[in-house]
Amino acid sequence: MFLGVLGILMEKGAKVIGDCRAVMEALADCGPIDSEMEAVSDEMEVTAGLIQELVDENATRKLDQHDYRKKYDGYASWYAALESRRDSLGKERKRKENQ
């Protein structure tokens, strides 16, 4: 019985090994994570630019400080959320690499 099972495994060994390798490659694929990290980083740059424009405008024009603070806080909160997402994606990528 044991030899029969061993014989079957030996016959199908190459296919099993190939299937295992394919699964390992799929689990370690970081392409989607890299794409999202790039998109998040791009959005962080845009948000940082919006913050800088707002600060520059406040320095050169007389803006209502309540409106300025509301816009600034909104941009800053969005930037912090993007930064958190980027960090989470980085950790997920590292975890996948270490599998």
KOLPALUM-730500 format. One record per residue: x, y, z of N, C-alpha, C in turn; residue in one letter. Coordinates in steps of 0.1 Angstrom, whole numbers, plus 5000, padded with zeros to 4 digits. Layout:
BEGIN
+------+------+------+-------+-------+-------+------+------+------+------+
: n_px : n_py : n_pz : ca_px : ca_py : ca_pz : c_px : c_py : c_pz : rest :
+------+------+------+-------+-------+-------+------+------+------+------+
:    X :    Y :    Z :     X :     Y :     Z :    X :    Y :    Z :    A :
...
+------+------+------+-------+-------+-------+------+------+------+------+
***
This chain:
BEGIN
+------+------+------+-------+-------+-------+------+------+------+------+
: n_px : n_py : n_pz : ca_px : ca_py : ca_pz : c_px : c_py : c_pz : rest :
+------+------+------+-------+-------+-------+------+------+------+------+
: 5008 : 4988 : 5000 :  5000 :  5000 :  5000 : 5009 : 5013 : 5000 :    M :
: 5018 : 5013 : 5009 :  5027 :  5024 :  5010 : 5035 : 5026 : 4997 :    F :
: 5040 : 5016 : 4992 :  5047 :  5016 :  4979 : 5038 : 5021 : 4968 :    L :
: 5026 : 5017 : 4968 :  5016 :  5022 :  4958 : 5014 : 5037 : 4958 :    G :
: 5012 : 5042 : 4970 :  5010 :  5056 :  4972 : 5023 : 5064 : 4968 :    V :
: 5034 : 5058 : 4972 :  5047 :  5064 :  4969 : 5049 : 5065 : 4954 :    L :
: 5045 : 5054 : 4947 :  5046 :  5054 :  4933 : 5038 : 5064 : 4926 :    G :
: 5026 : 5066 : 4931 :  5017 :  5077 :  4926 : 5023 : 5090 : 4928 :    I :
: 5028 : 5093 : 4940 :  5034 :  5106 :  4943 : 5046 : 5108 : 4934 :    L :
: 5054 : 5098 : 4931 :  5066 :  5100 :  4923 : 5062 : 5103 : 4909 :    M :
: 5051 : 5097 : 4904 :  5046 :  5100 :  4890 : 5041 : 5114 : 4889 :    E :
: 5034 : 5119 : 4899 :  5028 :  5132 :  4899 : 5037 : 5142 : 4906 :    K :
: 5049 : 5139 : 4910 :  5057 :  5148 :  4918 : 5060 : 5161 : 4911 :    G :
: 5064 : 5160 : 4898 :  5068 :  5172 :  4891 : 5056 : 5182 : 4890 :    A :
: 5044 : 5176 : 4888 :  5032 :  5185 :  4887 : 5029 : 5191 : 4900 :    K :
: 5030 : 5183 : 4911 :  5028 :  5188 :  4925 : 5038 : 5199 : 4928 :    V :
: 5050 : 5197 : 4925 :  5060 :  5207 :  4927 : 5058 : 5220 : 4919 :    I :
: 5054 : 5218 : 4907 :  5051 :  5230 :  4898 : 5039 : 5237 : 4903 :    G :
: 5029 : 5230 : 4908 :  5017 :  5237 :  4914 : 5021 : 5244 : 4926 :    D :
: 5029 : 5238 : 4935 :  5033 :  5245 :  4947 : 5041 : 5258 : 4944 :    C :
: 5050 : 5257 : 4934 :  5057 :  5269 :  4930 : 5048 : 5280 : 4925 :    R :
: 5038 : 5276 : 4917 :  5029 :  5286 :  4912 : 5021 : 5293 : 4923 :    A :
: 5017 : 5285 : 4933 :  5010 :  5291 :  4945 : 5019 : 5300 : 4952 :    V :
: 5032 : 5296 : 4954 :  5041 :  5304 :  4962 : 5044 : 5318 : 4954 :    M :
: 5045 : 5317 : 4941 :  5047 :  5329 :  4933 : 5035 : 5338 : 4934 :    E :
: 5023 : 5333 : 4934 :  5010 :  5341 :  4935 : 5009 : 5347 : 4948 :    A :
: 5013 : 5340 : 4959 :  5012 :  5346 :  4972 : 5023 : 5357 : 4974 :    L :
: 5034 : 5356 : 4968 :  5045 :  5365 :  4969 : 5044 : 5377 : 4959 :    A :
: 5034 : 5377 : 4950 :  5033 :  5388 :  4940 : 5030 : 5401 : 4947 :    D :
: 5039 : 5410 : 4945 :  5037 :  5424 :  4952 : 5033 : 5434 : 4941 :    C :
: 5030 : 5430 : 4929 :  5027 :  5440 :  4919 : 5015 : 5449 : 4922 :    G :
: 5004 : 5443 : 4927 :  4992 :  5451 :  4930 : 4995 : 5461 : 4942 :    P :
: 5003 : 5456 : 4952 :  5007 :  5464 :  4963 : 5015 : 5476 : 4958 :    I :
: 5025 : 5473 : 4949 :  5034 :  5483 :  4944 : 5026 : 5494 : 4937 :    D :
: 5016 : 5489 : 4929 :  5008 :  5499 :  4921 : 5000 : 5508 : 4930 :    S :
: 4994 : 5502 : 4941 :  4987 :  5510 :  4950 : 4996 : 5520 : 4958 :    E :
: 5008 : 5515 : 4962 :  5017 :  5524 :  4969 : 5021 : 5536 : 4960 :    M :
: 5023 : 5533 : 4947 :  5026 :  5544 :  4938 : 5015 : 5554 : 4937 :    E :
: 5003 : 5549 : 4936 :  4991 :  5558 :  4935 : 4990 : 5566 : 4948 :    A :
: 4991 : 5560 : 4959 :  4990 :  5567 :  4972 : 5001 : 5577 : 4973 :    V :
: 5014 : 5574 : 4969 :  5025 :  5584 :  4970 : 5022 : 5596 : 4961 :    S :
: 5016 : 5593 : 4949 :  5013 :  5604 :  4940 : 5002 : 5613 : 4946 :    D :
: 4992 : 5607 : 4952 :  4982 :  5615 :  4959 : 4987 : 5623 : 4971 :    E :
: 4997 : 5617 : 4977 :  5004 :  5624 :  4988 : 5011 : 5637 : 4983 :    M :
: 5017 : 5636 : 4971 :  5024 :  5647 :  4965 : 5014 : 5658 : 4962 :    E :
: 5003 : 5654 : 4956 :  4993 :  5664 :  4952 : 4987 : 5671 : 4965 :    V :
: 4985 : 5663 : 4975 :  4979 :  5669 :  4987 : 4990 : 5678 : 4994 :    T :
: 5002 : 5674 : 4994 :  5013 :  5683 :  4999 : 5013 : 5696 : 4991 :    A :
: 5012 : 5695 : 4978 :  5011 :  5707 :  4970 : 5000 : 5716 : 4973 :    G :
: 4988 : 5710 : 4976 :  4976 :  5718 :  4979 : 4978 : 5725 : 4993 :    L :
: 4985 : 5718 : 5002 :  4987 :  5724 :  5015 : 4997 : 5736 : 5013 :    I :
: 5007 : 5734 : 5005 :  5017 :  5745 :  5003 : 5011 : 5757 : 4996 :    Q :
: 5002 : 5754 : 4986 :  4995 :  5765 :  4980 : 4986 : 5773 : 4990 :    E :
: 4979 : 5766 : 4998 :  4971 :  5772 :  5008 : 4979 : 5781 : 5018 :    L :
: 4990 : 5775 : 5022 :  4999 :  5783 :  5032 : 5004 : 5795 : 5025 :    V :
: 5009 : 5794 : 5012 :  5014 :  5805 :  5005 : 5003 : 5816 : 5003 :    D :
: 4991 : 5811 : 4999 :  4980 :  5821 :  4998 : 4977 : 5828 : 5011 :    E :
: 4977 : 5821 : 5022 :  4974 :  5827 :  5035 : 4985 : 5837 : 5038 :    N :
: 4997 : 5835 : 5034 :  5008 :  5844 :  5037 : 5008 : 5857 : 5028 :    A :
: 5001 : 5856 : 5016 :  5001 :  5867 :  5007 : 4988 : 5875 : 5006 :    T :
: 4977 : 5868 : 5011 :  4964 :  5874 :  5010 : 4957 : 5874 : 5024 :    R :
: 4948 : 5882 : 5025 :  4941 :  5882 :  5038 : 4929 : 5872 : 5037 :    K :
: 4931 : 5860 : 5042 :  4921 :  5850 :  5042 : 4914 : 5849 : 5055 :    L :
: 4901 : 5845 : 5055 :  4894 :  5843 :  5067 : 4901 : 5831 : 5074 :    D :
: 4906 : 5833 : 5086 :  4914 :  5823 :  5093 : 4906 : 5811 : 5097 :    Q :
: 4893 : 5812 : 5099 :  4885 :  5801 :  5102 : 4884 : 5792 : 5089 :    H :
: 4882 : 5798 : 5078 :  4881 :  5790 :  5065 : 4895 : 5784 : 5062 :    D :
: 4905 : 5792 : 5064 :  4919 :  5787 :  5062 : 4922 : 5775 : 5071 :    Y :
: 4919 : 5776 : 5083 :  4921 :  5765 :  5093 : 4913 : 5752 : 5089 :    R :
: 4901 : 5754 : 5085 :  4892 :  5743 :  5081 : 4898 : 5736 : 5069 :    K :
: 4902 : 5744 : 5059 :  4908 :  5738 :  5047 : 4921 : 5731 : 5050 :    K :
: 4930 : 5738 : 5058 :  4943 :  5732 :  5062 : 4941 : 5719 : 5070 :    Y :
: 4932 : 5719 : 5079 :  4929 :  5707 :  5087 : 4924 : 5695 : 5078 :    D :
: 4916 : 5699 : 5069 :  4911 :  5688 :  5060 : 4922 : 5682 : 5051 :    G :
: 4930 : 5691 : 5046 :  4942 :  5686 :  5038 : 4951 : 5678 : 5047 :    Y :
: 4954 : 5683 : 5059 :  4963 :  5676 :  5068 : 4958 : 5662 : 5072 :    A :
: 4945 : 5661 : 5074 :  4939 :  5649 :  5078 : 4940 : 5639 : 5067 :    S :
: 4937 : 5644 : 5055 :  4937 :  5635 :  5043 : 4952 : 5630 : 5041 :    W :
: 4962 : 5639 : 5042 :  4976 :  5635 :  5041 : 4979 : 5624 : 5051 :    Y :
: 4975 : 5626 : 5063 :  4978 :  5616 :  5074 : 4972 : 5603 : 5071 :    A :
: 4959 : 5603 : 5065 :  4953 :  5590 :  5061 : 4961 : 5583 : 5050 :    A :
: 4965 : 5591 : 5040 :  4973 :  5586 :  5029 : 4986 : 5580 : 5035 :    L :
: 4993 : 5587 : 5044 :  5005 :  5582 :  5050 : 5003 : 5569 : 5057 :    E :
: 4992 : 5568 : 5064 :  4989 :  5556 :  5071 : 4987 : 5544 : 5062 :    S :
: 4980 : 5547 : 5051 :  4977 :  5537 :  5041 : 4990 : 5532 : 5034 :    R :
: 4999 : 5542 : 5031 :  5012 :  5538 :  5025 : 5020 : 5530 : 5035 :    R :
: 5020 : 5533 : 5048 :  5027 :  5525 :  5057 : 5022 : 5511 : 5059 :    D :
: 5008 : 5510 : 5058 :  5002 :  5497 :  5059 : 5005 : 5488 : 5047 :    S :
: 5006 : 5495 : 5035 :  5009 :  5487 :  5023 : 5024 : 5483 : 5024 :    L :
: 5033 : 5491 : 5029 :  5047 :  5488 :  5031 : 5048 : 5476 : 5040 :    G :
: 5041 : 5475 : 5050 :  5041 :  5464 :  5060 : 5036 : 5451 : 5053 :    K :
: 5025 : 5453 : 5045 :  5019 :  5441 :  5038 : 5029 : 5436 : 5028 :    E :
: 5036 : 5445 : 5021 :  5046 :  5441 :  5011 : 5058 : 5433 : 5018 :    R :
: 5062 : 5438 : 5029 :  5073 :  5432 :  5036 : 5069 : 5418 : 5041 :    K :
: 5057 : 5417 : 5046 :  5051 :  5404 :  5050 : 5051 : 5394 : 5038 :    R :
: 5047 : 5399 : 5027 :  5046 :  5390 :  5015 : 5060 : 5385 : 5011 :    K :
: 5070 : 5395 : 5011 :  5083 :  5391 :  5008 : 5090 : 5381 : 5017 :    E :
: 5085 : 5381 : 5029 :  5091 :  5372 :  5040 : 5084 : 5359 : 5040 :    N :
: 5074 : 5357 : 5032 :  5067 :  5344 :  5033 : 5075 : 5333 : 5028 :    Q :
+------+------+------+-------+-------+-------+------+------+------+------+
***
